[in-house]
């Protein structure tokens, strides 16, 4: 602790304290000796009186001297300064101070029983207590998007209230951008003459500091200048090891049944040591109390990632969720992730065999029926020939397969109505199909057929080409061996479509290598129709014995029935998400993972009137949607979506102090410390003025006597 002055030049005024002494010495009376023995008695009495007067004069002299000295020192505004660790070479005098509180998700990391956020808040509370009476200050809570900071003020109560009300967010925070916002606040013209300081309390997570960008600079009367920056380490120099689930994906697993999924979790280790035998648990529900479906163990290298694949099966189709959790550690928010999935429900298919045969492998429907009835298929089939079609109604099924059917007769009108009302239809050709009759019965459902082309007449069998892998039924063939299994199929005969009458809205999903359409999709009414211009038996093509045939037919059936596997897009905490509803639904509220409800009226609608609302999820987990439909208010499981924590907040590896201070301007401008108080200044001028007042009162009392 040392003594300093705010205005050291005024300390020369203390020399005014010599004026009483000079006046006293200049005007001091010198007695003249007179020889008068008769007055010895009187002299003795006078000496006693002089002793009393001398004491009064000494006190009066001391009071006047102290009055001038104390006033002069008070004008120089002395103060006691107590230095904290890591103090920069700070300028003296009043300052404008910006306090930056890191409120990112990683600040919920617990050291002992206390989150780092609480330590950081206490550190900034100490920094507020260390402010001088002439210091202006502002607070920036750094969480989510870069905030705009208010101008510095002298309202300490408001500053402490804002600090008390601050809460950690579950999103990513760019601390470097928050320092930029602090520099903008310190550029306010009202504090242009004050020194500029920034105090930031953070965990020093490296991902929060984008050191490739420009450092903070304050615009002042003399142009941009570097502020003094004090970085307070909430972790007190300790490393912050962390294990996290940073990604989660679920893909259908045909080997595990029609509702089996391969759940792949990506795990990260933000520490300098590898971790072994980390337990991982999979649940088929977002609730932590749900029974563990599968568990395993995983090893994660130091500072790296590892993937673990587990298999989950669902009892029934429909909206569901799957979650993966690690053993708890100091940062709880990323120890588990949840994922919303749309499990395909069972679909009912009517397969109409237009060319039955007692020899199974020659039967038109043999290979298709085998594909749809496998253990991994979500489709339940009913096989009939054209003669037995009268015993079934199309409306009792989700999708109808017409395989080499010559004619439907009166049932063609019923089939058209079935498709237009939302049913699915798959049409495969063959030698029994009469093109002219098919054009009449299936008019508006499939494009008009022209002639049969024999591929061997033009130099060999045709192969699939120009496949639309973006289609839900064909997406699984986009890469790898599955792609080769599809493109390797050979076709010897196929029908050509009249190009001038292909129809509006028809979409070619795949062509043959000569450009002729192989798979064509249409959408009559609310239904879906797919035409395969060859056959699904071995008469015109060998696709039925290729490895791609089984998954393709299963996916076509699910797609046409409207029960195909649907990907539910997940969100990241802090990212804007549009709330899309089904037709006829009205949004009532969003239900957060912790049970909070966000009323629909409170959600913004940035688009034109009638546009869907948007939400910025502030917590990870499964968000549910409450809707009103047909007068009933309920949670719609199909609209639920998962929200992930930002994976950058799981990387708790810390920035190098030397690199950080160099970015902030070196040791002359920045310091890393474990104490937010820095240089604590205790003003003494008010005490000196009080003592000067006391000296003035004493001088007046002595002079009046």
TAKACOR-V643313 format. One record per residue. RES is the residue in one small letter. OMEGA is omega in degrees with one decimal (999 if undefined). Layout:
res={RES RES}
omega={OMEGA OMEGA}
This chain:
res={x x x x x x x x x x x x x x x x x x x x x x x x x x x x x x x x x x x x x x x x x x x x x x x x x x x x x x x x x x x x x x x x x x x x x x x x x x x x x x x x x x x x x x x x x x x x x x x x x x x x x x x x x x x x x x x x x x x x x x x x x x x x x x x x x x x x x x x x x x x x x x x x x x x x x x x x x x x x x x x x x x x x x x x x x x x x x x x x x x x x x x x x x x x x x x x x x x x x x x x x x x x x x x x x x x x x x x x x x x x x x x x x x x x x x x x x x x x x x x x x x x x x x x x x x x x x x x x x x x x x x x x x x x x x x x x x x x x x x x x x x x x x x x x x x x x x x x x x x x x x x x x x x x x x x x x x x x x x x x x x x x x x x x x x x x x x x x x x x x x x x x x x x x x x x x x x x x x x x x x x x x x x x x x x x x x x x x x x x x x x x x x x x x x x x x x x x x x x x x x x x x x x x x x x x x x x x x x x x x x x x x x x x x x x x x x x x x x x x x x x x x x x x x x x x x x x x x x x x x x x x x x x x x x x x x x x x x x x x x x x x x x x x x x x x x x x x x x x x x x x x x x x x x x x x x x x x x x x x x x x x x x x x x x x x x x x x x x x x x x x x x x x x x x x x x x x x x x x x x x x x x x x x x x x x x x x x x x x x x x x x x x x x x x x x x x x x x x x x x x x x x x x x x x x x x x x x x x x x x x x x x x x x x x x x x x x x x x x x x x x x x x x x x x x x x x x x x x x x x x x x x x x x x x x x x x x x x x x x x x x x x x x x x x x x x x x x x x x x x x x x x x x x}
omega={179.2 -176.2 177.1 -179.0 173.3 177.5 -174.1 -178.8 -179.8 179.4 176.7 177.8 178.4 178.5 177.6 178.2 179.3 -177.3 178.4 -179.6 179.7 178.1 -178.8 -178.2 -176.5 -175.9 -179.4 -179.9 179.2 -177.4 177.7 -178.6 178.0 -178.9 -177.6 -174.6 -174.8 -175.8 179.3 -179.6 -178.8 179.3 178.7 178.8 -179.6 179.2 178.0 179.2 -179.7 178.5 -179.8 -179.2 178.9 178.8 -179.3 179.6 178.0 179.4 179.4 176.9 179.8 -179.2 179.9 177.8 -179.8 -179.4 -179.3 -179.0 -177.4 178.2 180.0 179.2 179.5 177.8 176.8 175.6 176.5 178.2 174.6 -178.5 177.5 -175.3 173.3 -179.7 174.8 -178.0 175.3 178.1 -171.0 172.4 179.9 177.2 -179.9 -175.7 167.5 -171.2 173.9 179.1 -177.4 -179.7 177.1 -178.9 -178.8 -175.5 -178.3 179.1 172.6 175.2 -175.3 169.8 -171.7 179.6 -172.0 173.6 177.7 180.0 180.0 175.6 -179.0 178.8 177.5 178.0 179.9 172.6 175.2 179.4 176.8 178.1 -179.0 -179.7 174.2 -178.0 -179.5 178.8 172.8 -174.3 174.6 -177.2 174.8 174.8 -170.4 177.5 -177.8 -179.5 -179.6 -175.7 169.4 -174.0 174.2 178.7 178.8 179.3 -179.7 -178.2 -178.4 -179.4 178.5 179.8 179.0 178.6 178.0 177.7 179.7 -177.6 -177.9 179.8 176.3 175.7 176.6 -175.0 -179.9 176.9 175.6 -176.3 177.5 177.4 177.7 174.1 175.3 176.5 177.1 179.0 177.1 178.5 -179.9 177.8 -179.5 -178.2 -178.7 -179.6 -175.2 -175.8 -177.5 172.4 -174.3 179.2 174.7 174.8 -177.8 177.4 -171.2 176.2 177.6 175.2 -172.4 -177.7 -179.9 -177.1 176.0 -172.5 176.2 -179.8 -179.2 176.6 -179.3 176.3 -179.3 176.7 -179.8 -179.9 -179.0 -180.0 -178.9 177.6 178.6 174.0 171.5 -175.7 176.7 -179.4 -177.6 -176.5 179.1 179.1 177.1 176.0 -177.4 171.7 -175.9 179.5 -175.9 171.1 -173.9 168.0 -173.0 176.2 -178.5 179.7 179.4 178.7 177.7 179.5 -175.0 -179.1 -178.1 178.5 -176.6 179.8 176.6 -178.9 168.1 -178.4 -177.1 179.3 173.6 -174.9 -178.2 178.9 -178.8 177.5 -177.5 -178.7 175.5 176.9 -176.2 174.8 175.2 -178.5 177.6 -176.8 177.6 175.9 178.6 174.7 -179.3 -176.7 179.6 179.1 179.2 -179.8 178.9 179.9 -178.2 173.0 179.6 -179.7 -175.1 174.7 -177.6 -179.2 179.2 178.5 -176.2 -178.5 176.0 179.0 178.6 -179.3 176.9 -176.9 178.3 177.4 180.0 -177.0 -178.2 180.0 179.9 179.5 179.9 177.5 176.7 -179.1 177.8 -176.9 172.3 172.3 -174.7 173.5 -171.6 177.4 -169.0 -169.3 -178.2 178.4 -179.1 173.7 178.5 -178.4 176.1 179.4 175.3 -177.2 -179.5 174.8 178.9 177.5 178.6 -176.7 173.6 -178.6 -179.2 -176.5 -178.5 -179.9 -179.2 -179.9 176.4 175.5 -168.8 -173.9 174.7 -179.8 -176.3 -173.0 -172.6 -175.4 178.7 -179.9 178.3 179.8 -176.3 -177.6 178.3 -175.8 -178.4 -174.7 175.1 -173.8 174.9 -169.4 169.1 -175.0 176.6 168.5 -175.4 179.9 -179.2 -177.5 -177.2 -177.5 -176.0 174.3 178.3 -176.6 179.1 -175.6 177.2 -177.1 179.2 175.4 173.7 -174.4 175.8 -177.9 -178.0 -179.1 178.3 -179.8 -177.9 -177.6 -179.0 179.3 178.7 179.7 179.1 178.1 178.6 -178.3 -177.1 179.0 173.7 179.2 179.1 -178.0 174.0 -177.9 173.4 -174.4 179.9 -174.7 -179.0 -173.3 173.0 -172.4 -179.3 178.7 179.1 179.0 179.6 -174.9 -176.6 179.4 -178.3 177.9 178.4 177.3 179.8 -176.6 -175.4 -178.9 175.2 178.3 176.8 -172.9 -177.8 178.6 -176.6 172.2 176.0 -177.4 177.6 177.8 178.9 178.8 179.0 -179.7 178.1 -176.5 175.3 180.0 -177.2 -177.5 -176.1 -175.5 -177.3 -179.8 -173.0 -175.5 172.8 -177.7 179.9 178.8 179.5 178.5 177.8 -176.3 -180.0 180.0 -178.3 -178.6 -175.0 177.6 176.4 -177.9 173.6 -179.6 177.4 -175.3 -177.9 -177.7 -177.8 176.6 178.2 178.2 178.4 -177.0 178.2 -179.0 178.3 176.7 169.0 -174.0 173.5 178.1 179.6 179.7 176.2 177.8 -177.2 180.0 173.3 -178.2 176.4 -178.7 178.3 -175.0 178.7 -179.6 174.2 177.5 171.4 -170.7 173.7 -176.4 178.7 169.7 -175.2 -178.7 -175.9 -173.9 174.0 -179.9 -175.5 179.3 176.6 -177.7 -178.2 -173.6 -176.6 -179.7 -179.7 -179.0 177.5 -179.2 174.5 179.7 179.9 180.0 -178.7 179.3 -180.0 -179.5 -179.0 178.8 -176.4 179.2 176.1 -175.7 179.0 -180.0 175.3 177.4 179.5 179.2 -178.9 179.9 176.7 -179.6 -180.0 -178.7 173.5 179.6 179.1 -179.6 175.3 -179.1 175.7 -178.1 169.1 -178.7 -178.8 179.7 179.7 176.6 177.7 176.8 175.9 -177.3 -178.5 -178.9 -178.1 -177.4 179.6 175.0 -172.6 -177.6 178.5 178.6 -177.9 179.5 -178.3 178.2 177.7 179.1 174.3 -177.1 -177.1 -179.4 177.6 179.2 -178.2 177.2 -179.0 -174.6 177.1 -175.8 172.5 -179.8 -179.6 177.0 -179.1 176.7 -176.3 171.3 178.8 -177.6 -178.1 -178.6 -179.2 179.9 -178.6 177.2 -178.9 166.5 179.9 -177.2 178.2 -180.0 177.5 179.2 -175.6 174.9 -166.2 179.5 178.7 -178.3 -178.4 179.5 -178.9 -178.5 177.0 178.9 -178.3 175.5 178.4 -174.4 179.8 -176.6 -172.7 177.1 174.8 -172.7 174.9 -179.2 -176.8 -174.2 179.5 -179.5 -179.5 -175.8 179.7 -177.5 -179.2 -173.2 179.7 177.3 179.7 177.7 177.6 177.7 177.7 176.9 178.0 177.9 178.4 178.6 179.5 179.4 179.7 -179.3 -179.0 -179.4 -178.1 -176.4 999}
